[in-house]
Amino acid sequence: MISITTAELNTLLAAFLWPLSRILALVATAPLLGNPSVPVRIKLGLAVMITVLVMPLVEKSLPQIDPASGVGFAILLQQILIGIAMGLVMRVVFVAVEMAGELIGLQMGLGFAVFFDPQNSGQIDIVGRFLGVIASLAFLAIDGHLIMIALISQSFSTLPIGLEGMTNATFTTLANWGSEIFKSGLQLSLPVLTALLITNLALGVLTRVAPQLNIFAVGFPLTLSIGLLVMALSMPFYAPILKHLVQDGLNLMMGILNVNKINMP
């Protein structure tokens, strides 16, 4: 007859519950993996599978604390915060790209062309959605989803489970990383915005020279055509910028988790 003591049961429960909370928080908030179009059962199954694989590594450094106690609950919250922070870092990258698309769409006259985005639970510009798809493809091209899984697996060695998790400096770094939304969004949209600014200035001069010209009949098709043309010409230059932006996000994740090096394509 097999007998299991309460201490052994608590250790087994802690070795599964605490890593699962960190991994599940990442899967729920990370781009692509956390997309609402992905069934919940697939997300939960992926998190459980990764947890089972990392359990032998986690059991060696687990604190001897009852997971049902107040301290155990605090550790659980700490693991959730770590997972959410990792997912938030990569989410900022995609929000920056979508913001660039919204700026371009507004200047092109496509600000009214919006639809519901289930990933963000809100409306999004059609150009922002298009650039978001491009960013997702670049993310998959450099195996970003696999690197995130590798990082969360290594994090249990570099950032062991316990009450000592993320520091105040880490939260400050995450807050500063949020400024990347505006900086990168403006950088990505700058070529199209510059071309459209020149176009609007030219239309303004043309209106002064020929007041009888219907600016609404001419301006909208012209700005739309020039915006699409410049965006098409700039598309080959977007890939290196997106790759660099994604790698900056992955490097920040490694800094948060104290991971020194991981192979990137």
N, C-alpha and C positions, 0 to 999 in steps of 0.2 A: 504493500500500500504506500502510495506517494503522499508525503506530508509536506506542506509548505507553511513556513512560519509567517507571522505578520510582517516581520522585518524584510524577509525575502519578497513577499508580495508587494510591499511598499517600494522596494528597490526596482522590481520589474515594472511596476506602474509608472514610477518616475522616469525610468529609462525609455519609456515609450511616450508618455504624455508630454513631458517637457520638450524633447526634440520635435515632436509632432506639432506642437503649438508654434514653434519658430518656423518650421518648414511650411506649415499650412498658411501662416500669415504672409509669407513670401509669395506662395502660389496664388493667394487671393488678391494680392495688390500688384504683382509684377505685370508688365505689359505682355500681351499675347497669352501667357499662362492664365492671367486673371480676367481675360475677356469674358463678359457675360454669355457670349455665344458658346463657350466651352461648357459642357454639362458639369454640374456639381459633382456627380459621381466620378467623373474622370479626374477632376481636381483632387478630390478626396483620395481616390485610388493612387494617384501619383504621389501625394504627400505621404500616404501610409507606406508605399513601396520604398521611398527614399528613407523614411524613418526606420524601417526594418533593416535596411542596409547599413545605416550608421549606428544602430544600437550597440553593436560590440565595441565601438570606439568610445561611445558615451558612457557606458557602464563603469569604465575605469576611473573617470574623474567626477562622478556624481557626488554631490554633497549628501551626507547622511541626514536628510530632512524628510519628514513625513509630507508627501504631496498634498494631503488633505488639511494640513495645518495652515495657519496664517502666513508663515514664512514661505511655505510651499506655494501658496497662491500668489505671493509677491514674485517668486521666481517665475511662475507661469506668465504673469503680466510682463516681466522683463523679457522673456523669450518672444512674446507677441510683439513687443516694441522693436526688438532687433529685426524680426522678419518684416514688419511694416516699413522700417527705415530702409531696408535693402530694396524693397519694392518701390518705395517712394523715389529713391535715387534714379532708377530707370524710368519711372513714370514722368519725371521732370523732363527727360530728354524728348519724349514723344509729345508732351504738352508744348515744348518750345517749337517743335516742327509744326504742330497744328496752329500755333499762334502765328507763325510766319505765313501759313496759308490763309489765315483770316485777314491779316494785313494786306496781302496781295489781293484777295477777293474783294475787300472793301474798296481798294483803289481801282480795281478793274470794273466795278459796278456789279459784282456778283454777291454783294452783301445780303441780298434777299434770297439767294439760292442756298437755303439751309435745310437740313433734315435732322431727324432725331438720331443721336449717336448712343447706342445702348452701352458702350464701354464707359462713357463719361456721364451717362444718364442726363443728357441735355442736348441742345441743338448745336450743330457744328457746320461751319462753312464747307461748301463742296470742294473748294481748293484746299482747305486745311485737311479734309478727309483724304484727298488724293495724295498730298505730301505725307500724311500719316501712313498710308499704305506703302509709299516708297521707303519711309523710315523702318517700317516693319520688315520689308524685304532686305534692307541693309543689315538690320539686326539679326535676321536669320542667316544672312550670307557670312557673317563673321562668327556664327555659332554662339550668339549672345545668350540664347536660352540654355545651352549646355554649359556655358561658363557660369551662369547664375547658379545652376544646380551644383557645379563643382565648388563654387564659393560657399554655398550654404553647407556643403558637406565638410569643407575644411574649417568652417567657422567654429565647429565644436571642439577643434583642437586649439585654435588661436584665441577663441573667445569662449571659454568653457561655461557650462551651465552653472549659474550661481547668482547671488544677489549683486555681485559686481559686474554690471553689464556696460552699457554705454555711459560715457561721462558727459559733463556739461559741454566740454569742447566738441564732442560729437554732435550734440544737438545744435550748437552754433554753426558747425560746418554744414549741417543739413539745411539750416535756415539760409546761410549764404549761398548754398547751391541753388536755392529757389530763384536767385537773380539770373541764373542761366536761361530761364524762360524768356526774359525780355532781351538779354544780350544776343543769344543765339537766334531767337526769332527775328530780330531786326537784321542780323547779319545774313540770314538766309533770304529774307525778303528784299534786301537792299537793291540788288540789280533791277528787279521789276519795279520797285518803288521809284528808283531814279529815272527809268525810262518813262514811267507814267507821269512823273512830275514834269519832265521835259515836254511830254505830249500835252499836258494840261496848260502849260505856259504857251505853247504854240497855238492851242485852241483859243486861249485868251487874246493873244495878239490878232488871230484871224477874226475873232468876233469884233474887235475894235476896228479892223480894216473894213470888214464887210458886215455891218450890223444886220442886214437882211438875212444873213445865214442862220438857219435853224440849228442852234448848237446842240439841242437835244437829239435831233435826228442824225447828226454827224458825229457828235462827241462819243456817245455810248458805243456804237459799233467800232469806232476808231480805237478807243481805249481798251476795249475788249480784245480786239485783234492784236494790238501791240503787246498787251499784257500776256496773251497766250504765246505769241511769237518769242518774246524775250524769255518767258519761262521755259519754253521748249529749248531755246539755245543755251540756257543756263543749266539745264538738267544734267549734262555730263559733269558739271562742277559740283553738283549737290552731293554725289556719292562720297567723295573724300571728306567733305565737311560732316556728313552724317556719320561716317565711320569714325572720324575723330571725336565727335560728340558722344557717340556710344562708348567708345573706349575711355573717354574721360569719366563717364558714369561708372563704368566697371572699375576703373582705378580708384574712384572714390569709395566704392563698395569694398574694395580690398583694403583701403585705408581704415574704414570703419571696423572691419573684421580683423585687422592686424595681419592680413595675408600679404606676404612679401612678394610672391611671384606666382603667376599662373600663365599658362601658354595661351596666347591669343593669335589667331590667324593673321 
